[in-house]
Amino acid sequence: MVYCSYRHKGSTAAVESGYSELVNLIASGSIIAALNIASKYEIDIPFFFGGDGATLLVPSVLLEKL
């Protein structure tokens, strides 16, 4: 397993400017994309949604696909 983390750069400023929905959409979209790719290989990957980012544990066999 490989630890993968994504955090939207500039998310604090975006939230302060009223774009929290968009920040959340980008973070959740990264999780959904990874889960969709993993499901094609019948692999479950654990994840954590942090609002402005996401953390996933990705098997090495999926790294090139993500």
Biopython code that builds the backbone (N, CA, C, O; Angstrom):
import numpy as np
from Bio.PDB.StructureBuilder import StructureBuilder

atoms = [
    (1, "MET", "N", (0.832, -1.178, 0.000)),
    (1, "MET", "CA", (0.000, 0.000, 0.000)),
    (1, "MET", "C", (0.882, 1.248, 0.000)),
    (1, "MET", "O", (1.962, 1.277, 0.590)),
    (2, "VAL", "N", (0.386, 2.259, -0.674)),
    (2, "VAL", "CA", (1.078, 3.536, -0.733)),
    (2, "VAL", "C", (0.126, 4.604, -0.214)),
    (2, "VAL", "O", (-1.049, 4.632, -0.579)),
    (3, "TYR", "N", (0.631, 5.462, 0.621)),
    (3, "TYR", "CA", (-0.137, 6.578, 1.181)),
    (3, "TYR", "C", (-0.180, 7.701, 0.150)),
    (3, "TYR", "O", (0.865, 8.201, -0.267)),
    (4, "CYS", "N", (-1.371, 8.096, -0.261)),
    (4, "CYS", "CA", (-1.536, 9.200, -1.206)),
    (4, "CYS", "C", (-2.375, 10.286, -0.548)),
    (4, "CYS", "O", (-3.418, 10.008, 0.045)),
    (5, "SER", "N", (-1.917, 11.503, -0.656)),
    (5, "SER", "CA", (-2.643, 12.605, -0.048)),
    (5, "SER", "C", (-2.819, 13.730, -1.061)),
    (5, "SER", "O", (-1.907, 14.054, -1.822)),
    (6, "TYR", "N", (-3.998, 14.309, -1.052)),
    (6, "TYR", "CA", (-4.292, 15.437, -1.935)),
    (6, "TYR", "C", (-4.856, 16.560, -1.085)),
    (6, "TYR", "O", (-5.753, 16.331, -0.273)),
    (7, "ARG", "N", (-4.351, 17.750, -1.257)),
    (7, "ARG", "CA", (-4.919, 18.926, -0.597)),
    (7, "ARG", "C", (-4.982, 20.035, -1.625)),
    (7, "ARG", "O", (-3.999, 20.333, -2.304)),
    (8, "HIS", "N", (-6.134, 20.633, -1.725)),
    (8, "HIS", "CA", (-6.356, 21.703, -2.688)),
    (8, "HIS", "C", (-5.522, 22.913, -2.292)),
    (8, "HIS", "O", (-5.741, 23.506, -1.236)),
    (9, "LYS", "N", (-4.564, 23.278, -3.142)),
    (9, "LYS", "CA", (-3.702, 24.433, -2.861)),
    (9, "LYS", "C", (-4.547, 25.715, -2.892)),
    (9, "LYS", "O", (-5.308, 25.944, -3.832)),
    (10, "GLY", "N", (-4.405, 26.520, -1.884)),
    (10, "GLY", "CA", (-5.169, 27.761, -1.808)),
    (10, "GLY", "C", (-6.579, 27.569, -1.283)),
    (10, "GLY", "O", (-7.422, 28.456, -1.417)),
    (11, "SER", "N", (-6.841, 26.407, -0.680)),
    (11, "SER", "CA", (-8.211, 26.115, -0.245)),
    (11, "SER", "C", (-8.685, 27.040, 0.873)),
    (11, "SER", "O", (-9.862, 27.397, 0.927)),
    (12, "THR", "N", (-7.780, 27.426, 1.756)),
    (12, "THR", "CA", (-8.183, 28.314, 2.858)),
    (12, "THR", "C", (-8.691, 29.638, 2.308)),
    (12, "THR", "O", (-9.732, 30.132, 2.741)),
    (13, "ALA", "N", (-7.968, 30.212, 1.365)),
    (13, "ALA", "CA", (-8.398, 31.474, 0.758)),
    (13, "ALA", "C", (-9.703, 31.289, -0.013)),
    (13, "ALA", "O", (-10.567, 32.165, 0.005)),
    (14, "ALA", "N", (-9.844, 30.151, -0.687)),
    (14, "ALA", "CA", (-11.064, 29.884, -1.450)),
    (14, "ALA", "C", (-12.271, 29.781, -0.522)),
    (14, "ALA", "O", (-13.335, 30.323, -0.821)),
    (15, "VAL", "N", (-12.107, 29.085, 0.604)),
    (15, "VAL", "CA", (-13.206, 28.961, 1.578)),
    (15, "VAL", "C", (-13.556, 30.332, 2.153)),
    (15, "VAL", "O", (-14.731, 30.671, 2.294)),
    (16, "GLU", "N", (-12.545, 31.104, 2.481)),
    (16, "GLU", "CA", (-12.784, 32.447, 3.028)),
    (16, "GLU", "C", (-13.489, 33.356, 2.023)),
    (16, "GLU", "O", (-14.167, 34.308, 2.408)),
    (17, "SER", "N", (-13.323, 33.055, 0.732)),
    (17, "SER", "CA", (-13.975, 33.839, -0.319)),
    (17, "SER", "C", (-15.350, 33.296, -0.684)),
    (17, "SER", "O", (-15.988, 33.779, -1.619)),
    (18, "GLY", "N", (-15.806, 32.285, 0.060)),
    (18, "GLY", "CA", (-17.145, 31.758, -0.163)),
    (18, "GLY", "C", (-17.227, 30.580, -1.125)),
    (18, "GLY", "O", (-18.314, 30.246, -1.596)),
    (19, "TYR", "N", (-16.106, 29.952, -1.420)),
    (19, "TYR", "CA", (-16.087, 28.840, -2.375)),
    (19, "TYR", "C", (-15.949, 27.478, -1.700)),
    (19, "TYR", "O", (-15.358, 26.564, -2.275)),
    (20, "SER", "N", (-16.480, 27.332, -0.498)),
    (20, "SER", "CA", (-16.310, 26.067, 0.230)),
    (20, "SER", "C", (-16.945, 24.893, -0.504)),
    (20, "SER", "O", (-16.403, 23.788, -0.479)),
    (21, "GLU", "N", (-18.084, 25.112, -1.157)),
    (21, "GLU", "CA", (-18.718, 24.019, -1.908)),
    (21, "GLU", "C", (-17.814, 23.531, -3.029)),
    (21, "GLU", "O", (-17.700, 22.326, -3.250)),
    (22, "LEU", "N", (-17.179, 24.439, -3.731)),
    (22, "LEU", "CA", (-16.283, 24.063, -4.818)),
    (22, "LEU", "C", (-15.046, 23.326, -4.293)),
    (22, "LEU", "O", (-14.594, 22.355, -4.900)),
    (23, "VAL", "N", (-14.508, 23.785, -3.179)),
    (23, "VAL", "CA", (-13.354, 23.127, -2.564)),
    (23, "VAL", "C", (-13.726, 21.696, -2.177)),
    (23, "VAL", "O", (-12.969, 20.763, -2.442)),
    (24, "ASN", "N", (-14.894, 21.523, -1.550)),
    (24, "ASN", "CA", (-15.354, 20.184, -1.169)),
    (24, "ASN", "C", (-15.597, 19.314, -2.390)),
    (24, "ASN", "O", (-15.302, 18.119, -2.364)),
    (25, "LEU", "N", (-16.125, 19.886, -3.447)),
    (25, "LEU", "CA", (-16.392, 19.139, -4.677)),
    (25, "LEU", "C", (-15.089, 18.607, -5.281)),
    (25, "LEU", "O", (-15.035, 17.461, -5.728)),
    (26, "ILE", "N", (-14.056, 19.423, -5.297)),
    (26, "ILE", "CA", (-12.769, 18.999, -5.843)),
    (26, "ILE", "C", (-12.180, 17.861, -5.004)),
    (26, "ILE", "O", (-11.694, 16.872, -5.553)),
    (27, "ALA", "N", (-12.221, 18.000, -3.698)),
    (27, "ALA", "CA", (-11.664, 16.961, -2.819)),
    (27, "ALA", "C", (-12.456, 15.664, -2.934)),
    (27, "ALA", "O", (-11.871, 14.588, -3.053)),
    (28, "SER", "N", (-13.781, 15.759, -2.900)),
    (28, "SER", "CA", (-14.585, 14.537, -3.010)),
    (28, "SER", "C", (-14.472, 13.931, -4.404)),
    (28, "SER", "O", (-14.539, 12.711, -4.552)),
    (29, "GLY", "N", (-14.304, 14.750, -5.409)),
    (29, "GLY", "CA", (-14.132, 14.254, -6.773)),
    (29, "GLY", "C", (-12.866, 13.431, -6.930)),
    (29, "GLY", "O", (-12.846, 12.458, -7.684)),
    (30, "SER", "N", (-11.804, 13.813, -6.221)),
    (30, "SER", "CA", (-10.562, 13.033, -6.295)),
    (30, "SER", "C", (-10.761, 11.649, -5.690)),
    (30, "SER", "O", (-10.202, 10.668, -6.182)),
    (31, "ILE", "N", (-11.548, 11.567, -4.636)),
    (31, "ILE", "CA", (-11.851, 10.265, -4.026)),
    (31, "ILE", "C", (-12.689, 9.423, -4.981)),
    (31, "ILE", "O", (-12.393, 8.248, -5.203)),
    (32, "ILE", "N", (-13.722, 10.019, -5.538)),
    (32, "ILE", "CA", (-14.617, 9.290, -6.444)),
    (32, "ILE", "C", (-13.849, 8.767, -7.651)),
    (32, "ILE", "O", (-14.054, 7.626, -8.065)),
    (33, "ALA", "N", (-12.978, 9.575, -8.213)),
    (33, "ALA", "CA", (-12.187, 9.139, -9.369)),
    (33, "ALA", "C", (-11.324, 7.930, -9.007)),
    (33, "ALA", "O", (-11.265, 6.960, -9.763)),
    (34, "ALA", "N", (-10.660, 7.985, -7.862)),
    (34, "ALA", "CA", (-9.810, 6.869, -7.426)),
    (34, "ALA", "C", (-10.646, 5.615, -7.171)),
    (34, "ALA", "O", (-10.243, 4.518, -7.556)),
    (35, "LEU", "N", (-11.798, 5.767, -6.530)),
    (35, "LEU", "CA", (-12.656, 4.614, -6.253)),
    (35, "LEU", "C", (-13.195, 3.998, -7.541)),
    (35, "LEU", "O", (-13.298, 2.776, -7.647)),
    (36, "ASN", "N", (-13.536, 4.827, -8.509)),
    (36, "ASN", "CA", (-14.025, 4.307, -9.788)),
    (36, "ASN", "C", (-12.949, 3.496, -10.507)),
    (36, "ASN", "O", (-13.237, 2.438, -11.065)),
    (37, "ILE", "N", (-11.725, 3.983, -10.496)),
    (37, "ILE", "CA", (-10.631, 3.250, -11.131)),
    (37, "ILE", "C", (-10.382, 1.938, -10.386)),
    (37, "ILE", "O", (-10.222, 0.890, -11.011)),
    (38, "ALA", "N", (-10.351, 1.994, -9.064)),
    (38, "ALA", "CA", (-10.096, 0.793, -8.265)),
    (38, "ALA", "C", (-11.198, -0.246, -8.454)),
    (38, "ALA", "O", (-10.923, -1.446, -8.467)),
    (39, "SER", "N", (-12.434, 0.204, -8.600)),
    (39, "SER", "CA", (-13.540, -0.753, -8.758)),
    (39, "SER", "C", (-13.431, -1.549, -10.053)),
    (39, "SER", "O", (-13.914, -2.680, -10.119)),
    (40, "LYS", "N", (-12.811, -0.987, -11.075)),
    (40, "LYS", "CA", (-12.608, -1.730, -12.329)),
    (40, "LYS", "C", (-11.714, -2.940, -12.113)),
    (40, "LYS", "O", (-11.794, -3.911, -12.866)),
    (41, "TYR", "N", (-10.863, -2.894, -11.096)),
    (41, "TYR", "CA", (-9.959, -3.988, -10.771)),
    (41, "TYR", "C", (-10.435, -4.768, -9.547)),
    (41, "TYR", "O", (-9.717, -5.613, -9.012)),
    (42, "GLU", "N", (-11.664, -4.465, -9.116)),
    (42, "GLU", "CA", (-12.280, -5.105, -7.944)),
    (42, "GLU", "C", (-11.402, -4.977, -6.703)),
    (42, "GLU", "O", (-11.223, -5.927, -5.941)),
    (43, "ILE", "N", (-10.863, -3.774, -6.523)),
    (43, "ILE", "CA", (-10.014, -3.467, -5.374)),
    (43, "ILE", "C", (-10.685, -2.368, -4.555)),
    (43, "ILE", "O", (-11.111, -1.348, -5.097)),
    (44, "ASP", "N", (-10.774, -2.585, -3.260)),
    (44, "ASP", "CA", (-11.280, -1.556, -2.352)),
    (44, "ASP", "C", (-10.097, -0.784, -1.791)),
    (44, "ASP", "O", (-9.082, -1.373, -1.417)),
    (45, "ILE", "N", (-10.229, 0.522, -1.734)),
    (45, "ILE", "CA", (-9.173, 1.332, -1.132)),
    (45, "ILE", "C", (-9.769, 2.198, -0.023)),
    (45, "ILE", "O", (-10.800, 2.841, -0.219)),
    (46, "PRO", "N", (-9.118, 2.212, 1.141)),
    (46, "PRO", "CA", (-9.596, 3.064, 2.225)),
    (46, "PRO", "C", (-9.250, 4.524, 1.941)),
    (46, "PRO", "O", (-8.233, 4.828, 1.318)),
    (47, "PHE", "N", (-10.110, 5.409, 2.407)),
    (47, "PHE", "CA", (-9.884, 6.836, 2.184)),
    (47, "PHE", "C", (-10.412, 7.645, 3.347)),
    (47, "PHE", "O", (-11.199, 7.162, 4.161)),
    (48, "PHE", "N", (-9.962, 8.891, 3.409)),
    (48, "PHE", "CA", (-10.436, 9.851, 4.395)),
    (48, "PHE", "C", (-10.686, 11.166, 3.677)),
    (48, "PHE", "O", (-9.823, 11.664, 2.955)),
    (49, "PHE", "N", (-11.871, 11.725, 3.880)),
    (49, "PHE", "CA", (-12.225, 13.024, 3.292)),
    (49, "PHE", "C", (-12.016, 14.091, 4.346)),
    (49, "PHE", "O", (-12.588, 14.019, 5.434)),
    (50, "GLY", "N", (-11.195, 15.083, 4.025)),
    (50, "GLY", "CA", (-10.901, 16.123, 5.001)),
    (50, "GLY", "C", (-11.474, 17.485, 4.660)),
    (50, "GLY", "O", (-11.040, 18.486, 5.231)),
    (51, "GLY", "N", (-12.439, 17.558, 3.744)),
    (51, "GLY", "CA", (-13.035, 18.838, 3.378)),
    (51, "GLY", "C", (-12.281, 19.512, 2.255)),
    (51, "GLY", "O", (-12.824, 19.714, 1.169)),
    (52, "ASP", "N", (-11.025, 19.862, 2.511)),
    (52, "ASP", "CA", (-10.236, 20.509, 1.457)),
    (52, "ASP", "C", (-9.174, 19.569, 0.899)),
    (52, "ASP", "O", (-8.263, 20.000, 0.193)),
    (53, "GLY", "N", (-9.295, 18.294, 1.216)),
    (53, "GLY", "CA", (-8.333, 17.325, 0.716)),
    (53, "GLY", "C", (-8.799, 15.909, 0.970)),
    (53, "GLY", "O", (-9.867, 15.676, 1.536)),
    (54, "ALA", "N", (-7.980, 14.973, 0.540)),
    (54, "ALA", "CA", (-8.312, 13.564, 0.688)),
    (54, "ALA", "C", (-7.033, 12.779, 0.923)),
    (54, "ALA", "O", (-5.960, 13.143, 0.442)),
    (55, "THR", "N", (-7.172, 11.698, 1.669)),
    (55, "THR", "CA", (-6.075, 10.777, 1.894)),
    (55, "THR", "C", (-6.556, 9.386, 1.532)),
    (55, "THR", "O", (-7.639, 8.968, 1.941)),
    (56, "LEU", "N", (-5.744, 8.668, 0.759)),
    (56, "LEU", "CA", (-6.107, 7.328, 0.326)),
    (56, "LEU", "C", (-4.927, 6.392, 0.531)),
    (56, "LEU", "O", (-3.774, 6.817, 0.457)),
    (57, "LEU", "N", (-5.210, 5.120, 0.789)),
    (57, "LEU", "CA", (-4.186, 4.080, 0.817)),
    (57, "LEU", "C", (-4.380, 3.267, -0.455)),
    (57, "LEU", "O", (-5.363, 2.541, -0.604)),
    (58, "VAL", "N", (-3.429, 3.404, -1.364)),
    (58, "VAL", "CA", (-3.571, 2.834, -2.704)),
    (58, "VAL", "C", (-2.589, 1.677, -2.885)),
    (58, "VAL", "O", (-1.395, 1.834, -2.629)),
    (59, "PRO", "N", (-3.086, 0.508, -3.328)),
    (59, "PRO", "CA", (-2.169, -0.593, -3.633)),
    (59, "PRO", "C", (-1.218, -0.191, -4.765)),
    (59, "PRO", "O", (-1.605, 0.536, -5.681)),
    (60, "SER", "N", (0.002, -0.660, -4.695)),
    (60, "SER", "CA", (1.015, -0.308, -5.691)),
    (60, "SER", "C", (0.575, -0.605, -7.121)),
    (60, "SER", "O", (0.961, 0.112, -8.044)),
    (61, "VAL", "N", (-0.226, -1.651, -7.318)),
    (61, "VAL", "CA", (-0.652, -2.020, -8.670)),
    (61, "VAL", "C", (-1.547, -0.962, -9.303)),
    (61, "VAL", "O", (-1.715, -0.945, -10.523)),
    (62, "LEU", "N", (-2.121, -0.082, -8.494)),
    (62, "LEU", "CA", (-3.014, 0.959, -9.033)),
    (62, "LEU", "C", (-2.341, 2.308, -9.229)),
    (62, "LEU", "O", (-2.944, 3.206, -9.818)),
    (63, "LEU", "N", (-1.133, 2.478, -8.762)),
    (63, "LEU", "CA", (-0.503, 3.799, -8.805)),
    (63, "LEU", "C", (-0.436, 4.404, -10.193)),
    (63, "LEU", "O", (-0.734, 5.587, -10.357)),
    (64, "GLU", "N", (-0.057, 3.638, -11.188)),
    (64, "GLU", "CA", (0.043, 4.166, -12.557)),
    (64, "GLU", "C", (-1.319, 4.510, -13.115)),
    (64, "GLU", "O", (-1.434, 5.381, -13.977)),
    (65, "LYS", "N", (-2.350, 3.842, -12.639)),
    (65, "LYS", "CA", (-3.707, 4.076, -13.150)),
    (65, "LYS", "C", (-4.297, 5.368, -12.584)),
    (65, "LYS", "O", (-5.109, 6.027, -13.233)),
    (66, "LEU", "N", (-3.880, 5.721, -11.366)),
    (66, "LEU", "CA", (-4.414, 6.907, -10.720)),
    (66, "LEU", "C", (-3.621, 8.115, -11.136)),
    (66, "LEU", "O", (-3.914, 9.227, -10.697)),
]
sb = StructureBuilder()
sb.init_structure("model")
sb.init_model(0)
sb.init_chain("A")
sb.init_seg("    ")
for serial, (resi, resn, name, xyz) in enumerate(atoms, 1):
    if name == "N":
        sb.init_residue(resn, " ", resi, " ")
    sb.init_atom(name, np.array(xyz, "f"), 0.0, 1.0, " ", f" {name:<3s}", serial, name[0])
structure = sb.get_structure()
